[in-house]
Amino acid sequence: MRVLLLFLSAVAILGLAAEAAAQAPVAAPAGRKLRVVTRNLEPFSFEKDGRRVGYAAELWDQLAREARLDYEVHVVQTAQEVIDALKNKTADVGVGAISVTSKREEVIDFSQPFYESGLQVLVSGASGSFADNLMALVKNLFNVELIGAFALLMVTMFIISHLVWRYEHKVNSDMWPKDYKAGMWESFWWTISTLLVGGADNKGPVGVGGRIVAIIWMLLSIVLVSLLTASFTTTLTINTLKGDINGPGDLPGRKVATVKGSTAESWLAAKGARVETFATITEGVLALKAEDVDAVVYDAPVLQYEARKLNDEKLQMVGPVFERQNYAFALQQDSTLRESLNQALLKLTEQGVGNELRKKYFGEDH
């Protein structure tokens, strides 16, 4: 009986000890604080009023409190430095807009994703002012496509005018004088009138040859007017409002800015763009404003945040979000923190913490 009581007491003591251990803070190895490495990238992690704020930074802080983790923050310059610190085991956790990729998964681990993102294109288009839009309109009137179309139209009109004069001046010299210069002037007037309004008042071919040419020109005019209208509308609308880059398909061969060491840099290089790298995305956007580059490609939420912060009507996001990717907290390979962090992250998600941060930093509420 005494043995049984001693056994039950031992089980109870072990149970209490296990419960106490579960409720105690999860300490880093050797009793030290967790080493958290991050970089300044608005709106995910940056310094403001002496505090580390941002979507990822604030989510991590709540996650650490939920998992009862004690930590200290170290700031580095690039995403690659974050990965290297975890790979070399000089840091325990990476916090920020860190994309989950297969290449990174080979050397480090990740928590469950906390934000779905992707790349997008930022360009500098026309502003909303009348003067700027008018200048952009005039500039686009002189593009190669429209000039070529207009030149082809003029050549076609000259040929038609010549043929009509050739047949008509012999049988209708009152309307088409035999003098070539005077006859061509009258013939060209008829040709352009037919193109624009369907004919000229009190003037028309009467000979068989002239009428055959006239019928051909009338039918051709219908097609030409439709094609020219579509060409002018499409070219002027797209080029005036957004320039000639309207999505990722227009980037090969163009000068595009992004952040050095980012996934965007690798994607752009693979697609044949002329990549200009910068230490921060802010520098890349300023280069776009200065017309030093044709576009900026980077993580969509970061670009949207930068464009909204600068409050410049010329900065426009174009095309769809592509190369979709997830952000997660980065960990050392085979980290023992992964399970506890995932459980705490799921709990915070169920509590709506992620939605609150989205609304705070991106104006999103979903």
Summary of the structure (lengths in Angstrom):
residues: 366
radius of gyration: 34.5
end to end distance: 61.1
largest distance: 136.2
contacts: 1123
relative contact order: 0.16
helix: 53%
strand: 20%
